[in-house]
């Protein structure tokens, strides 16, 4: 086998109170990565506006790490096709990393387990986030809903309810080059015990909702009183978008990952078009256009 193509889905992280712990793969956008054996070195080819130096590219970092970890002597050519908008809280860099890890595993016949694939993909997050975070890459690699426990790394995957639907509004605004670092810088370093208890109870109930396949319980628990209030000012019209979506029937609304995308949780019986239009109007009230996507959860990265 000389070449492998893999595609990995977009994802949403945090799901409100699950900061750096929860992730959910979304069947909305996909990145595609093709790995091809070559004599030596690592070469990156792309038509997208992303770094092509392996040490500054998400996929490049993953290949560097996996070549060293598994003592692979062969060189690797990486071709990347971005389908996920970068810098909008949809796990764009994580998807490239996830697709690369899956493709590398197949190309060299490693047959790695899920945790190891997540570990390898996580290395790529250094390129965009400045440090390793596993919530988006875990969801993108494994699919479904994930709970990430670190030290040691142990990712729990739970299949979502079949009726769960997501409405994602992606505002058309300029985002800073190091957007993830900027959005992390506003997160409070100290929180009160009472706020911690509220978020912990909501996070625990979200997990119970996924275990019990109860979309309503999940949506009603998407409440974050710690990180969301600190980041809301970075998103024009956020409170109007959230208020409108809830009024239109969304079960829960929160910032998707580090933002600025906003995500509503609903079921297939919800008035999804009504929620989508309500979110558009919310952004419009702040003179901001947005793209709205209605989707299901995704089952993760795959070779094609």
N, C-alpha and C positions, 0 to 999 in steps of 0.2 A: 504494500500500500504506500503510494507516494504522496497522496493528497487527501485531505478530509475537510468537508464543509460542515460547520455547525451554526445553528441560530439560537439565540437566547432572548427571552422576553424582557420587556420593561417590568418595573416593579415599584411598589410603594412601600416605604419604610415607616416605622414608628406606630402607624395606625392610631394616632393620638397619644395615649399614655405609655406606649411601649418603646420609648426612646432607645435606640441602638440595640433593641432586643427583638422586635417584631418586624416581619417582612411579609409581603404578599405579592406573588407573581401575577402580572396583568397581561391578558391577551389583547394588548392594544398596539404596541409597537415592538419591533424586533431588530436586533443587530445581527449581521451575518459575518462570520470569520472563516476564511479558508487558510489552512496550514498546509504547506508543501515542503517536503524534504529538499534540502539543497546541500552542497558540499560542505560549506562552513558558514559560520556567522548567523546573524539574525537580520533579515531585511523586511521592512514594512512598506506595503503598497496600499494606497487609498486615494480616492477622489474627494474625500471629505477634509475639512479644515481641522485636522488634528495633528499632533506632533508625530513625526516619523522616526525620531530617535528612539531606539528600544528602551533606553533608560528613562524616557519621559512619556512613554506611551503605555496605556493600561495593558494592552495585549502583550506588548514587548516585555514588560516587567514579569508577567505571568510565564512567558516562554523562558526568559532568563532564569527564573526561579526553578521551574520544572526541569530544565536541562541540567542544572546543577544538582538538584535534589535527587534526580533519578539517573544521574551520570550518563546523559544522552550526548553522544559525540557529534551526531549529525547536525548540520545547520538547518535553519527553519526560515522559510519565507512566510510572512503573514500578510494576507490581504483582508482589509477591513471595509465593510459597507455599513455605514451608520443608518439606522432607521428610527432610532430613538432620539428625540430632541435633547441635546446636551445642556446640562445646567438647569433643568427645570423640575428636579425632584422626581424623576421617573426611572432612576437607576441606569442612566445611559452608560457610564463608565463600567458599572458592575456587569451589565449585559455583555459588553465586549470581553471583559475578563472571564465571565462564565462560559461564553462560547469558546474562548481560547482554551480554557482548561479541559472542557469536554472534547474538543478536537484533538488536543495534544495527547490526551489519554487514549483516544481511539487510534491516532496515527502511530503511536509507539507501543500499542498493545499492553498498556499498563494495568488495566482493569481495576482502577482505584475505587475505593468506597466513597460515599457521599461526603463524609466529613473531610476527607483528604482533598477531594475536588474543591470544596468550599475553602479550605485552608490555602490552596494554590491560587484560586481566583481572588481571594481576599488581598493578596500581595499587590494586585493591580490597582487597588483603590488608593495606593500611595500617590499615583500619578495625578489624580484629580482632587482627592480629599486631603492629601498631605499626611495621612495616617491610615492604618488598616481598620476597616469597619466591615462587619460580616452580614449585616441585616439584608442589604440589597443583593449581594452576591449569593447568599444562601437561598433566597427566594428564586433568583434567576437560574441558579444551577439545579435546584431540587424541585421547583414548582410549588404551587399551593401556598399555604400559610406556614411560616417558620418561626420558631422561637430559638433565639441564639443564646447559648450559655458559653461564656469564655472561661479560660483558666481552670480546667482544660477546655478546649473548643469542643462543644457538643451541640449539634443542631437537631432540633426536634421538628419534624414535618407533620402537619395535620392537613388532611384533604378538606377543602372548603365545602360548605353546603352547596348543593347543585343549583339552588335558586338565587344565590348571591350575585348581585350585579353592582358594578361600580360606574360612577359617572365622573370622569376626570376632565377638569377645565384647565387648559394650559394657556396662561396669559401671554400675549405677544409683547413682551417687554425685554429690554436689554438686561442681561445678567452679568455680574462681574466675573472676571476670569477665574478667580478663586472663590466662587460663590459658596461652596460648601464650608470653606474655612470662615468666611464672613458670617454665614448663618449660624455656625457653631459658636462664634465669638460672643453672640448675644444671649446664649443660654445661661441662666443663672448658675453660679458656682455653689451657692448655698440655698437650700430650700427648707421650709418649715416641716416639722414632723407631720402636722395635720395635712398639708398639701401632699406629702409623700404617701400618706395613708389613702387619700382620695384617689390618686393616680394608680396606686397599687391595687386597690379594689376594682377599679375599672379595667385595668390590665388583666387581672385574674378572671374577670367575667368575660372578657373577649376570648380568652383561651377556652373557657367553659363553653362559650357559644360555638366555637369551631368544633370542639369535641362532640357537642350535642347536635351539631348541624342545624343550629338555630340562627338564621340570618338576622332576625329581629333583635335577638339578645346581643349579637355582635354590634349591630348598628347603634343600638341604644347605649352601648358602653364606650363608643368612640368619643370620649371626653378627656381632654387634657388641660389641666389648670397650671402646668409648669412651663412647658416649652412653647406651646402654641401662643400664649399671650406675649411671650418675649419676642417671637418672630413675626407676629401679625403685621407690625408696622412696615415690614419689608415687602409686603404684598399689597399693591393698590386695590382698594375695594374689598379686602378680605371679609370684613364683618358683614358687608352687604351681600356678598356671595353666599356666605354661610347662612345668614338669616333667610335669604330668598329660597335656598335649596331646602332648608328644613320646612319652611312654609309650604313648599311644593310637594312635600311628602318624603324627603330624604330621611332615613333613620338616624344617620349621623354624618357629620361633616368635619373634615380636618385638613391640615396642610399635608400634602404628599411629600414625604421625606423632608428634605431641607427647604422645599418650596422652589419656586413660587406657585407651582401647580396646586390646585385644591381638589380634593377628592370627596365625593359623596358615596355613602353606602346605602344600598337599597336592595330590593328583591325584584325578580322578574315580573311580579304583579304590580310593582310601583309604576307610577306614571313617569317613565324615564325621560321621555321627550320634554315633559313639563319641568322636571328637575334640571335638565340640560339648559332649557331656555331661561330658567330662573337664575342659573349660574352666569349665563351670558349677560343678562341684565344687571347682575351684581357688579361684574367687571365693567360693563358699559357706564355704570354710575360713576366710576372713577376714570372715565374716558380711556378705557383699556379694552382692546379686542382680545378675544380668546378663541382657541380651538377646543371643542368639546368632543370627547370620545366616550361612548357607552360600551362597556366590555364586561367579560367574565374573568375569573381567575385563570391563569395559564398553568399548564402542567410542566413547565420548565424547559431547560436547554436540551436540544436534541441534535444529533448528527443527521444530515440530509443527503 
